[in-house]
């Protein structure tokens, strides 16, 4: 039947489109349902366009500090917000079109609309009710529309959306989510960021570099709460030097709106309240899975705290129904969704030796200035588990390449199991650490020991040498510090 498939994927974000491609590669007749943008939030409003914004901020910072590199820049270097945003949106549209090309190349049908599970192995697709807020790249020719579709396997990859706090709901004008923060109509002079996770601190870093007066309010006792405490403290010192105002152990309890500003009541740990007025407030207090209006209740698909419950292979409690990516719970990261997609599809196809997802080997990256990246256990978590550990550290200030780049503020921290020599955690802060972390991710996946890392030759001069030096330091053998 024309409307019958082996696999239907609901959602075309990083998890969804990768699942569709892998299924097609394995010879399964495949379709993907999308209601808004091919490539999902990541490519349209998240990972990629935010990095475009941050790159503009990075270039601005370098230009403004050209004298540090023996260069003279004629005239004042200033940001053009409209042009910066236009560049970011253009990149998003390019990514959007790229996924359309991949669907056509892999012979994956695109079904345009909103899907709902109606019975086992069946969905009904209705006309999308969501407003399209960005020009849509031309859809591939193999695009279908409303109707009933069947599949042996249905994979839910509907992603997540910004979480809103009662009484501080985003209004699109004074209180922003990342959508408005990426596409502002004008540059605010002051900004209050509520939440210092990856989204919050990246926008705080972007706007601060552009000259905005930025205040960050974090409920927990450290910025980037999921990171190792020592790395977080190092990053905070750099944020402080840049002029960010950061309140830890604090929460916004109330927001008062004026015509073109907001006043936040910030309650501190000691119970005192400080009123902070800013042009705009970014709500970055996390995200929640898009589980509504999918018909999950009809089939009895189990959910927990706003996410679909799955096993290590993406399987729900209902045979033939799967979930991957943000909608299936934390860590809510694009690369986790992609890997989860491949695991799920390969298990469906019956490939041998498919390994379940190991969340401890998923790296996390935050693209603020300085960058932060990590994988595995923090020092605190390792100790809480009763592990006997060795900890190594190495500062960028002792690395020749970092000094030559003018990027000597950073460090690498490694955590080993003392008994086995297993690398169980790696935590980095500094220039380009989001690229460096993969070396440790590969090492952990290969179950590399400290001895093997010590005998690995790292090229000189590179910042990557800090990785080896950190390993050496864990065993009292650092050579350059």
Secondary structure, 3 states (H helix, E strand, C coil): CCCEEEEEEECCCHHHHHHHHHHHHCCCCEEEEECCCCCHHHHHHCHHHHHHHHHHHHHHHHHHCHHHHCCCCCCCCCCCHHHHHHHHHHHHHHHHHHHHHHHHHCCCEEEECEEEEEECCEEEEECCCCCCCCCCCCCCCCEECCEEEEEEEEEECCCEEECCCCCCCCCCCCEECHHHHHCCCCCCCEEEEECCCHHHHHHHHHHHHCCCEEEEECCCCCCCCCCCHHHHHHHHHHHHHCCCEEECCCEEEEEEECCCCEEEEEECCCCCEEEEEECEEEECCCEEECCCCCCHHHHCCCEECCEECCCCCCECCCCCEEECHHHHCCCCCHHHHHHHHHHHHHHHCCCCCCCCCCHHHCCEEECCCCEEEEEECCHHHHHHCCCCEEEEEEEHHHCHHHHHHCCCCCEEEEEEECCCCEEEEEEEEECCHHHHHHHHHHHHHCCCEHHHHHCCCCCCCCCCHHHHHHHHHHCCCCCCC
